[in-house]
């Protein structure tokens, strides 16, 4: 790539020739993320529905988080085609897919933060009155609020985006001026990264401190799972949000600077989008989830009877492996002290 410029009334506009076809690579990776995410999150949902107690608070959050990941995932093939070619799906699809993208993104962050707060209350503030029915209702209310807030936030973005033709190429973008776009970046980075970051770091620091004070092996495993979940979230979304913030504050000058910022944005976006297929892999850290998944893939104990849930009894003489429904959270359930 070589730098070139054109003087237009004292303002220099650089006409840069891309030396690297990152659009095709990004589109191909989006398809792979789509396949992994659909497979992983679908299996996770099946395990939850067929083997787990859906009245359990942790499972409620995980169920909604898997649905959120799938909502986000269904948009990826369209963005893949958009990356490799141009927008060919029309304006209605542009608005609907933008809304689905925003809903999946916002709800995932809100649900993860809500689940963190629930873990904090359960593990650190275990001396608080713990009414299971009230805790369950609060979890359901938090999930409903996450979806309502996400859908409401997506409406504004869906209305703004339009399909426009630029140099015989159709694009699905927000035509707002620079100040409006920058404001959107500020809000997204603040509400979707830094605020949840502060809440999650505070809560998990207290959780780890409490867990380290016990020799209970279950809490030791909880430390590893918590560390992996938090690390995966911030490794995935951290760089992308930082690049968004840089883009809103910095205007690159010269072809090399523009190309560097674009490549950084593309790489960080791939990393961020890949988070939707990471959660099922993280849940594999749970021994119970692995056993349930194995049973599902072998089509054994495919559907447990409702009367066996919550009884604390392991039943079924013909079952090769039986699991108690009681205390059946997939992960992070705080053991009794």
C-alpha positions as CSV (number, residue, x, y, z in Angstrom):
1,X,0.0,0.0,0.0
2,X,1.3,3.4,-0.8
3,X,0.3,6.8,0.6
4,X,-1.3,9.2,-1.8
5,X,-3.1,12.5,-1.3
6,X,-5.3,15.0,-3.1
7,X,-5.5,18.6,-2.0
8,X,-9.1,19.9,-2.0
9,X,-9.2,23.4,-0.7
10,X,-6.5,23.0,1.8
11,X,-7.9,19.7,3.1
12,X,-5.9,16.6,2.1
13,X,-7.9,13.5,1.4
14,X,-6.0,10.3,1.1
15,X,-7.0,7.7,-1.6
16,X,-5.7,4.5,-0.2
17,X,-5.4,1.2,-2.0
18,X,-5.9,-1.7,0.3
19,X,-3.1,-4.3,0.2
20,X,-4.9,-6.9,2.3
21,X,-8.4,-8.4,1.6
22,X,-9.6,-8.5,5.2
23,X,-13.3,-8.5,4.3
24,X,-13.2,-12.0,2.8
25,X,-11.3,-13.4,5.8
26,X,-13.7,-11.7,8.3
27,X,-16.7,-13.1,6.4
28,X,-15.3,-16.6,6.4
29,X,-14.6,-16.5,10.1
30,X,-18.1,-15.2,10.8
31,X,-19.5,-18.3,9.2
32,X,-17.3,-20.5,11.3
33,X,-18.4,-18.7,14.5
34,X,-22.0,-19.1,13.4
35,X,-21.6,-22.9,13.0
36,X,-19.8,-23.3,16.3
37,X,-22.2,-21.1,18.2
38,X,-25.4,-22.6,16.8
39,X,-24.1,-26.1,17.6
40,X,-22.8,-25.3,21.1
41,X,-25.7,-23.2,22.3
42,X,-28.3,-25.6,20.9
43,X,-26.7,-28.5,22.8
44,X,-26.5,-26.3,25.9
45,X,-30.2,-25.5,25.6
46,X,-31.0,-29.3,25.2
47,X,-29.0,-30.2,28.3
48,X,-30.8,-27.5,30.3
49,X,-34.3,-28.5,29.1
50,X,-33.9,-32.3,29.3
51,X,-31.6,-32.7,32.3
52,X,-31.6,-29.6,34.5
53,X,-34.0,-28.0,36.9
54,X,-35.2,-24.9,35.1
55,X,-36.5,-23.5,38.4
56,X,-32.9,-23.1,39.5
57,X,-31.7,-19.5,39.4
58,X,-28.4,-20.2,37.8
59,X,-30.0,-22.3,35.1
60,X,-32.5,-19.5,34.4
61,X,-29.7,-17.1,33.7
62,X,-27.8,-19.7,31.6
63,X,-30.9,-20.5,29.5
64,X,-31.5,-16.8,28.7
65,X,-27.8,-16.2,28.0
66,X,-27.8,-19.1,25.5
67,X,-30.9,-17.6,23.8
68,X,-29.2,-14.2,23.7
69,X,-26.1,-15.8,22.1
70,X,-28.3,-17.5,19.5
71,X,-30.1,-14.2,18.7
72,X,-26.7,-12.6,18.1
73,X,-25.5,-15.6,16.1
74,X,-28.3,-15.7,13.6
75,X,-27.2,-12.3,12.2
76,X,-23.6,-13.5,11.5
77,X,-24.2,-15.1,8.1
78,X,-25.8,-11.9,6.8
79,X,-22.8,-9.8,8.1
80,X,-20.5,-12.4,6.5
81,X,-22.1,-11.9,3.0
82,X,-22.0,-8.1,3.6
83,X,-18.3,-8.3,4.4
84,X,-17.5,-10.4,1.3
85,X,-19.7,-8.5,-1.1
86,X,-22.1,-5.7,-0.3
87,X,-25.6,-5.4,1.3
88,X,-28.0,-7.4,-0.9
89,X,-30.9,-8.1,1.5
90,X,-32.9,-4.9,1.3
91,X,-33.7,-2.2,3.8
92,X,-36.2,-4.2,5.9
93,X,-33.6,-6.9,6.5
94,X,-31.0,-4.2,7.3
95,X,-33.2,-2.8,10.1
96,X,-34.3,-6.2,11.5
97,X,-30.8,-7.7,11.5
98,X,-29.4,-4.6,13.1
99,X,-32.1,-4.8,15.8
100,X,-31.3,-8.5,16.4
101,X,-27.6,-7.7,16.6
102,X,-28.2,-5.0,19.2
103,X,-30.6,-7.2,21.2
104,X,-28.2,-10.1,21.4
105,X,-25.3,-7.8,22.3
106,X,-27.1,-5.8,25.0
107,X,-29.0,-8.7,26.6
108,X,-25.8,-10.8,26.8
109,X,-24.0,-8.1,28.8
110,X,-26.9,-7.3,31.0
111,X,-27.6,-11.0,31.8
112,X,-23.9,-11.7,32.5
113,X,-23.9,-8.7,34.9
114,X,-27.1,-9.9,36.6
115,X,-25.8,-13.4,37.0
116,X,-22.6,-12.0,38.6
117,X,-24.6,-9.9,41.1
118,X,-26.7,-13.1,42.0
119,X,-23.5,-15.0,42.6
120,X,-22.2,-12.2,44.7
121,X,-25.3,-12.2,46.9
122,X,-25.3,-16.0,47.2
123,X,-21.6,-16.6,47.9
124,X,-20.6,-13.4,49.8
125,X,-23.8,-12.3,51.4
126,X,-24.9,-15.9,52.3
127,X,-26.0,-14.7,55.7
128,X,-28.8,-12.7,54.1
129,X,-32.3,-14.2,54.2
130,X,-32.4,-16.6,51.3
131,X,-35.9,-17.2,50.1
132,X,-35.7,-19.5,47.1
133,X,-39.0,-18.4,45.7
134,X,-38.2,-14.7,46.0
135,X,-34.7,-15.3,44.5
136,X,-36.3,-17.1,41.6
137,X,-38.7,-14.3,41.0
138,X,-35.9,-11.7,41.1
139,X,-33.9,-13.8,38.5
140,X,-36.9,-14.0,36.2
141,X,-37.5,-10.2,36.6
142,X,-33.9,-9.5,35.8
143,X,-34.1,-11.6,32.6
144,X,-37.3,-10.0,31.5
145,X,-35.8,-6.5,32.2
146,X,-32.7,-7.5,30.2
147,X,-34.8,-8.4,27.1
148,X,-37.1,-5.4,27.5
149,X,-34.1,-2.9,27.8
150,X,-32.3,-4.6,24.9
151,X,-35.3,-4.5,22.6
152,X,-36.1,-0.9,23.5
153,X,-32.5,0.1,22.8
154,X,-32.4,-1.7,19.5
155,X,-35.4,0.3,18.1
156,X,-33.4,3.5,17.9
157,X,-30.6,1.8,16.0
158,X,-32.9,0.0,13.7
159,X,-34.7,3.2,12.8
160,X,-31.4,5.0,12.1
161,X,-29.8,2.5,9.7
162,X,-30.6,2.7,6.0
163,X,-29.5,1.1,2.8
164,X,-27.6,3.5,0.6
165,X,-25.7,3.2,-2.6
166,X,-22.1,4.4,-2.6
167,X,-20.1,4.0,-5.9
168,X,-22.6,1.3,-7.1
169,X,-22.2,-0.6,-3.8
170,X,-25.1,-0.9,-1.4
171,X,-24.3,-0.4,2.3
172,X,-26.4,-0.9,5.5
173,X,-25.2,1.8,7.8
174,X,-26.2,4.7,10.1
175,X,-26.1,7.9,7.9
176,X,-25.9,10.2,11.0
177,X,-23.2,12.8,11.1
178,X,-19.9,12.2,13.0
179,X,-21.0,13.8,16.3
180,X,-24.0,11.5,16.6
181,X,-22.0,8.4,15.8
182,X,-19.3,9.4,18.3
183,X,-21.9,9.9,20.9
184,X,-23.2,6.4,20.2
185,X,-19.7,5.0,20.6
186,X,-19.4,6.7,24.0
187,X,-22.7,5.3,25.2
188,X,-21.9,1.8,23.9
189,X,-18.5,1.7,25.5
190,X,-19.7,3.2,28.8
191,X,-22.9,1.2,29.2
192,X,-21.8,-2.1,27.6
193,X,-18.3,-2.4,28.9
194,X,-17.0,-0.1,31.5
195,X,-20.0,-0.1,33.8
196,X,-20.4,-3.9,33.7
197,X,-16.6,-4.1,34.0
198,X,-16.7,-2.2,37.3
199,X,-19.6,-4.2,38.7
200,X,-18.2,-7.6,37.6
201,X,-14.7,-6.9,38.9
202,X,-16.1,-5.8,42.3
203,X,-18.4,-8.7,42.7
204,X,-16.0,-11.4,41.5
205,X,-13.1,-10.0,43.6
206,X,-15.4,-10.5,46.7
207,X,-16.4,-13.9,45.5
208,X,-12.8,-15.1,45.0
209,X,-11.8,-13.7,48.4
210,X,-14.6,-15.6,50.1
211,X,-14.0,-18.8,48.1
212,X,-10.2,-18.7,48.9
213,X,-11.0,-18.7,52.6
214,X,-12.3,-22.2,52.5
215,X,-10.7,-25.5,51.6
216,X,-13.9,-26.8,50.0
217,X,-13.0,-28.4,46.7
218,X,-16.2,-27.2,45.1
219,X,-15.3,-23.7,45.9
220,X,-11.9,-24.2,44.4
221,X,-13.5,-25.4,41.2
222,X,-15.8,-22.3,41.4
223,X,-12.7,-20.1,41.4
224,X,-11.5,-21.6,38.1
225,X,-14.9,-21.4,36.4
226,X,-15.4,-17.8,37.6
227,X,-11.9,-16.8,36.4
228,X,-12.5,-18.4,33.0
229,X,-15.9,-16.7,32.5
230,X,-14.7,-13.2,33.4
231,X,-11.5,-13.6,31.4
232,X,-13.3,-14.8,28.3
233,X,-15.8,-11.9,28.5
234,X,-13.2,-9.2,28.8
235,X,-10.6,-10.7,26.4
236,X,-13.4,-10.9,23.8
237,X,-15.1,-7.6,24.2
238,X,-12.4,-5.5,25.9
239,X,-10.2,-4.8,22.8
240,X,-13.2,-4.2,20.6
241,X,-14.6,-1.5,22.9
242,X,-11.2,0.1,23.3
243,X,-10.9,0.3,19.5
244,X,-14.4,1.8,19.2
245,X,-13.3,4.4,21.7
246,X,-10.1,5.2,19.8
247,X,-12.1,5.5,16.5
248,X,-14.4,8.1,18.1
249,X,-11.5,10.1,19.4
250,X,-8.8,9.7,16.8
251,X,-8.9,10.6,13.1
252,X,-6.1,8.7,11.3
253,X,-4.0,10.6,8.8
254,X,-2.3,8.8,6.0
255,X,-3.0,5.4,4.4
256,X,-0.8,3.4,6.8
257,X,-2.6,4.8,9.9
258,X,-6.0,4.2,8.3
259,X,-5.0,0.6,7.4
260,X,-3.6,-0.1,10.8
261,X,-6.7,1.1,12.6
262,X,-9.0,-0.8,10.2
263,X,-7.1,-4.1,10.7
264,X,-7.1,-3.6,14.5
265,X,-10.9,-3.0,14.3
266,X,-11.5,-6.1,12.1
267,X,-9.4,-8.4,14.3
268,X,-11.0,-7.1,17.6
269,X,-14.5,-7.5,16.0
270,X,-13.8,-11.1,15.2
271,X,-12.6,-11.7,18.7
272,X,-15.7,-10.0,20.2
273,X,-18.1,-11.9,17.9
274,X,-16.5,-15.2,18.9
275,X,-17.7,-14.8,22.5
276,X,-21.1,-16.1,21.5
277,X,-19.6,-19.6,21.0
278,X,-17.3,-19.5,24.0
279,X,-19.9,-20.0,26.8
280,X,-20.8,-23.6,25.9
281,X,-17.1,-24.4,26.0
282,X,-16.8,-22.8,29.4
283,X,-19.7,-24.8,30.7
284,X,-17.8,-27.9,29.8
285,X,-15.7,-27.1,32.9
286,X,-18.7,-28.4,34.9
287,X,-18.4,-32.2,35.4
288,X,-22.2,-32.5,35.6
289,X,-22.7,-30.7,32.3
290,X,-20.2,-33.0,30.6
291,X,-22.0,-36.1,31.9
292,X,-25.4,-34.7,30.8
293,X,-24.0,-33.8,27.4
294,X,-22.7,-37.3,27.0
295,X,-26.1,-38.8,27.9
296,X,-27.7,-36.4,25.4
297,X,-25.4,-37.4,22.6
298,X,-26.0,-41.1,23.4
299,X,-29.7,-40.5,23.5
300,X,-29.9,-42.0,27.0
301,X,-32.3,-40.6,29.7
302,X,-33.3,-38.2,27.0
303,X,-36.3,-36.8,28.9
304,X,-36.5,-36.9,32.6
305,X,-39.9,-37.1,34.2
306,X,-41.1,-34.0,36.0
307,X,-41.9,-35.9,39.1
308,X,-38.2,-36.8,39.5
309,X,-37.1,-33.2,39.5
310,X,-36.4,-31.6,42.9
311,X,-37.1,-34.8,44.9
312,X,-33.4,-35.2,45.9
313,X,-33.9,-38.9,44.9
314,X,-31.9,-40.6,42.2
315,X,-34.2,-43.0,40.4
316,X,-34.4,-45.2,37.4
317,X,-33.0,-48.8,37.7
318,X,-32.4,-49.1,34.0
319,X,-30.4,-46.0,33.7
320,X,-26.7,-46.3,33.2
321,X,-26.1,-43.1,35.0
322,X,-28.5,-41.2,37.2
323,X,-28.3,-37.7,38.5
324,X,-30.1,-36.0,41.3
325,X,-32.2,-33.1,40.2
326,X,-31.7,-31.3,43.5
327,X,-29.0,-28.6,43.4
328,X,-28.7,-29.1,39.6
329,X,-27.1,-25.8,38.7
330,X,-24.7,-26.2,35.8
331,X,-22.0,-24.2,37.6
332,X,-21.1,-21.7,40.2
333,X,-23.6,-22.8,42.8
334,X,-22.2,-21.8,46.2
335,X,-21.8,-24.9,48.5
336,X,-23.1,-24.7,52.0
337,X,-20.6,-23.5,54.6
